[in-house]
Amino acid sequence: MKHIIAVALASTVMSASAFAADAVVYNEPAPISAPIVAPGFDWTGPYIGIQAGYAWAELDTGPATIDADGVLGGVHAGYNYDLGGFVVGAEVDYDFANIEIDGGIGEVDGVARGKLRAGVDLGRVMVYGTGGVAYATADTVLGDLSDFGWAAGAGVDFAATDSIIVGAEYLYHDFSDFDNTGLDVTVHTLKAKVSFKF
């Protein structure tokens, strides 16, 4: 009897040991995945587009200042060159305008610009500064006036797709002694832009 109990006990111990050995789970280390990196964007190339926005202006007559404001919109074209962290380029644009001058004096009806741009490449976002020459025309009680000045400002562009770029831009314009009238004119513009990149 003792012999039978010993054999049964030994069999039970050996079965338990075998089951425990089978139950061991070997945990393999999880594979290391590469970090996800946002795809870059190459800003190099030509582009064309449209813009629209709001303008406000001041006409300094010397003894007094006359205000003006209104809407504007038009077209633009340019070329960017991506240096890999910085972007440089040039742009020309024209805005049809309806910037009404207080007192029924008239309106600024057009603004053209030729600008250089330099920005920081943040992937699909570019923040830039810009400046160059500006040319404005006005229909006033003094007749049709026009003159050259300068413009400078800043903007941001976002590459929504590889071809469509949306952005916003602020510009400050200065026209001293506009068309020899003695008026010093400053114009501020804030515009939304949509461009197609080739």
C-alpha positions in Angstrom: 0.0 0.0 0.0 2.8 2.4 0.9 4.4 1.5 -2.4 1.2 2.4 -4.3 0.9 5.7 -2.5 4.6 6.6 -3.2 4.2 5.8 -6.9 1.0 7.9 -7.1 2.6 10.8 -5.2 5.7 10.7 -7.5 3.4 10.7 -10.6 1.5 13.7 -9.3 4.6 15.7 -8.6 6.1 14.9 -12.1 2.8 15.8 -13.8 2.6 19.1 -11.9 6.2 19.9 -12.8 5.6 19.1 -16.5 2.4 21.3 -16.5 4.3 24.2 -14.8 7.0 23.9 -17.4 4.5 24.1 -20.2 2.7 27.0 -18.6 5.8 29.2 -18.7 5.3 32.1 -21.1 8.3 33.7 -22.6 7.7 37.3 -23.2 9.6 38.6 -26.2 10.5 42.3 -26.2 8.2 44.4 -28.4 9.7 45.5 -31.7 11.0 49.0 -31.6 9.2 51.2 -34.2 10.8 54.1 -35.9 9.5 57.5 -34.8 6.8 59.1 -36.9 8.2 62.1 -38.7 6.0 64.6 -40.4 6.7 64.8 -44.2 8.6 67.9 -45.3 7.6 70.2 -48.1 9.6 71.6 -50.9 8.7 75.3 -51.4 10.8 75.6 -54.6 8.8 76.6 -57.7 6.5 79.1 -59.3 3.0 79.8 -58.1 0.0 82.0 -59.0 -3.1 82.9 -57.0 -5.8 85.2 -55.8 -6.2 87.4 -52.7 -8.8 89.5 -50.9 -8.9 91.6 -47.8 -9.4 94.9 -46.0 -7.4 98.1 -46.1 -7.3 101.2 -44.0 -5.4 104.4 -44.7 -4.4 107.8 -43.5 -3.9 110.9 -45.7 -1.7 113.5 -43.9 -2.4 117.0 -45.2 -0.1 118.7 -42.6 -2.7 120.4 -40.4 -5.1 117.4 -40.5 -5.4 113.7 -41.1 -8.1 112.2 -43.4 -9.0 108.5 -42.9 -9.9 106.0 -45.6 -10.9 102.4 -45.6 -12.4 99.7 -47.8 -11.9 96.3 -49.5 -9.5 95.1 -52.1 -8.7 91.9 -54.0 -6.7 90.8 -56.9 -4.1 88.4 -58.3 -0.5 87.5 -57.6 2.4 85.4 -59.0 5.8 84.5 -57.7 8.6 82.1 -57.3 10.2 80.5 -54.2 13.5 78.8 -53.7 13.8 76.5 -50.7 17.3 76.5 -49.2 16.4 73.8 -46.7 15.4 75.7 -43.6 15.0 79.1 -45.3 13.0 80.2 -48.3 13.7 83.1 -50.5 11.7 84.4 -53.4 10.0 87.2 -55.3 6.3 88.1 -55.9 4.3 90.6 -57.9 0.7 91.4 -57.3 -2.2 93.7 -58.2 -5.2 94.6 -56.1 -8.4 96.2 -57.4 -9.4 98.5 -54.5 -12.4 100.4 -53.2 -10.7 102.3 -50.4 -13.1 105.2 -49.8 -11.6 108.5 -48.5 -13.6 110.3 -45.9 -15.4 113.5 -46.9 -16.3 112.4 -50.4 -12.8 113.2 -51.7 -12.5 110.0 -53.7 -11.0 106.6 -53.4 -7.8 104.6 -53.9 -8.8 102.2 -56.7 -5.7 100.1 -57.3 -2.4 99.0 -55.7 0.4 97.1 -57.4 3.5 95.7 -55.8 6.9 94.0 -56.6 8.3 92.4 -53.5 11.2 90.2 -52.3 10.4 87.5 -49.7 12.5 85.7 -47.1 11.0 83.1 -44.7 11.6 80.2 -42.3 10.8 76.7 -43.6 8.8 74.9 -40.9 7.8 72.0 -43.0 4.3 72.6 -44.5 4.3 76.1 -42.9 6.4 79.1 -43.9 6.6 82.4 -41.9 8.1 85.2 -43.9 8.9 88.9 -44.2 8.5 90.8 -47.4 9.2 94.2 -48.8 9.6 96.2 -52.1 8.1 98.8 -54.3 4.4 99.8 -54.5 2.3 101.7 -57.0 -1.1 103.1 -56.2 -3.8 104.9 -58.2 -6.6 107.0 -56.9 -9.7 108.7 -58.4 -10.2 112.0 -56.5 -11.8 115.4 -56.7 -8.3 116.5 -57.8 -8.4 114.1 -60.7 -6.8 110.8 -61.4 -3.7 110.5 -59.3 -0.9 107.8 -59.1 2.5 107.5 -57.5 5.2 105.1 -56.4 6.1 104.2 -52.8 7.2 101.3 -50.8 5.6 98.4 -48.9 6.8 96.0 -46.2 5.2 93.4 -44.0 4.9 89.8 -43.0 2.9 86.7 -43.7 2.4 83.0 -43.2 1.7 80.3 -45.8 0.4 76.8 -45.2 0.8 74.0 -47.8 -2.7 72.4 -47.6 -1.7 70.0 -50.4 1.4 69.7 -52.6 -0.2 72.2 -55.0 -2.6 74.4 -52.9 -1.1 77.0 -50.5 -3.3 79.2 -48.3 -2.0 82.1 -46.3 -2.5 85.5 -44.8 -0.4 88.7 -45.2 -0.1 92.1 -43.7 1.5 95.0 -45.5 2.3 98.6 -44.6 2.6 101.1 -47.6 4.1 104.5 -47.6 3.6 107.1 -50.4 5.2 110.4 -49.6 3.9 113.6 -51.3 1.5 111.5 -53.3 1.6 112.7 -57.0 2.9 116.1 -55.9 -0.2 116.9 -54.0 1.5 117.4 -50.6 -0.4 114.4 -49.2 1.6 111.8 -47.3 -0.4 108.6 -47.6 0.0 105.4 -45.5 -2.0 102.3 -46.3 -2.4 99.1 -44.3 -3.7 95.9 -45.9 -4.6 92.6 -44.4 -5.4 89.8 -46.9 -6.2 86.1 -47.2 -4.4 84.4 -50.1 -4.9 81.1 -52.1 -2.1 80.0 -54.5 -1.6 77.1 -56.9 2.0 75.9 -56.9 3.4 74.3 -60.0 
